[in-house]
Amino acid sequence: MAEIFEIIMILSFGASWPLNVIKSYKARTNKGKSLGFLLLIFFGYIAGIISKFVNEAYMAEISSKWYVLFFYFLNFIMVGADLVLYVRNSKLDKKAGKEA
C-alpha cells in the first residue's frame, strides 16, 4: 500500500516538472524562481534514488518494481533541466539589466 502512495507522489511531481521546465524556457527570466528551492528538490531526488539502491527489500524485487526508480530518475532529470534553464535565465537577466 505504501508503494502505491509513493507512485502517486512521484507521478504527481512528474507531471508538474515538465510544465515548470516549459514555463522556465518560455519566460527567459528567473523572476519568481528560487535557486534554493530547486537545489533542495534536486538533492531530495538524489536522496530518494540512493534510498532505493540501499534498500535491500526493494533491490531484491527490482525486476518487478523498476518503474518506481525510473520515475525518480525522470523527475531528477526534469529538475536538472530546470536548473540548467535557471543558469541560462540568470545570464539573460544580467544581459537585460545591462541593456536597461
C-alpha positions in Angstrom: 0.0 0.0 0.0 2.9 2.4 0.8 4.3 1.8 -2.7 1.0 2.9 -4.3 1.1 6.2 -2.5 4.8 6.7 -3.4 4.0 6.1 -7.0 1.1 8.6 -6.8 3.5 11.2 -5.3 6.2 10.5 -7.9 3.7 10.7 -10.8 2.2 14.0 -9.4 5.6 15.5 -9.3 6.5 14.0 -12.6 3.5 15.7 -14.2 4.4 19.1 -12.7 8.1 19.3 -13.6 7.8 19.3 -17.4 5.3 22.1 -17.2 7.7 24.0 -15.0 10.6 23.5 -17.4 8.5 24.7 -20.3 7.5 27.8 -18.3 11.1 28.5 -17.4 12.1 28.1 -21.0 9.5 30.4 -22.4 9.8 33.0 -19.6 13.5 33.6 -20.2 13.8 35.1 -16.7 14.3 33.9 -13.2 11.7 36.3 -11.7 9.7 34.3 -9.2 12.2 31.3 -9.2 14.2 30.1 -6.2 17.6 28.5 -6.7 17.5 27.2 -3.1 14.1 25.5 -3.7 15.4 23.9 -6.9 18.6 22.7 -5.3 16.6 21.3 -2.3 14.3 19.3 -4.6 17.3 18.2 -6.7 19.1 16.8 -3.7 15.9 15.3 -2.4 15.6 13.2 -5.6 19.3 12.2 -5.2 18.4 11.0 -1.6 15.3 9.2 -2.9 17.4 7.4 -5.6 20.1 6.4 -3.1 17.4 5.2 -0.7 16.2 2.8 -3.3 19.6 1.4 -4.0 20.4 0.8 -0.4 17.0 -0.7 0.4 17.7 -4.5 0.3 14.0 -5.4 0.1 13.5 -3.0 -2.9 16.6 -4.2 -4.7 15.5 -7.9 -4.2 12.3 -7.1 -6.1 13.7 -4.5 -8.6 12.8 -6.6 -11.6 9.1 -6.1 -10.7 9.4 -2.6 -9.2 11.9 -0.9 -11.6 9.3 1.7 -12.6 9.5 3.5 -9.3 13.2 4.1 -9.7 12.6 5.1 -13.3 10.3 7.9 -12.2 12.7 9.1 -9.6 15.4 9.4 -12.3 12.9 11.0 -14.7 12.0 13.7 -12.2 15.7 14.1 -11.3 16.4 14.9 -15.0 13.5 17.4 -15.1 14.7 19.3 -12.1 18.2 19.2 -13.6 16.9 20.7 -16.8 15.2 23.4 -14.8 18.5 24.1 -13.1 20.2 24.5 -16.4 17.5 26.9 -17.5 18.0 28.8 -14.3 21.6 29.4 -15.2 20.6 30.4 -18.7 17.9 32.7 -17.5 20.3 34.3 -15.0 22.6 35.2 -17.9 19.6 36.6 -19.8 18.5 38.6 -16.7 22.0 40.1 -16.3 22.2 40.9 -20.0 18.7 42.6 -19.9 19.9 44.6 -16.8 22.9 45.9 -18.6 20.9 46.9 -21.6 18.3 48.8 -19.5 
